[in-house]
């Protein structure tokens, strides 16, 4: 993912959309500075795998969209800290 430290510039960011950008991988550092993140949309990319700790710091996450990627499985504890989590869209993977 491009490194521009969105969490530093936008610490109150609630919605983060990175779609149709040929994104291939994500890691924990990509989202760790966004404690208020409620919606994460990574649809229409080329992601094959999401690390188990990628969303560990996303305790406010409600919506997670990963449609149209290349993901085969998701880690069992991916959303373990997302207490308010409600929606996962993962079609066409």
Protein Blocks (a to p, Z undefined) as FASTA:
>chain_A
ZZehlmlmmmmbfbdcdehklpabdcfklmmmmmkbmbdcfehiabfbdcfklmmmmmmb
mbdcfehiabfbdcfklmmmmmmbmbdcfehZZ
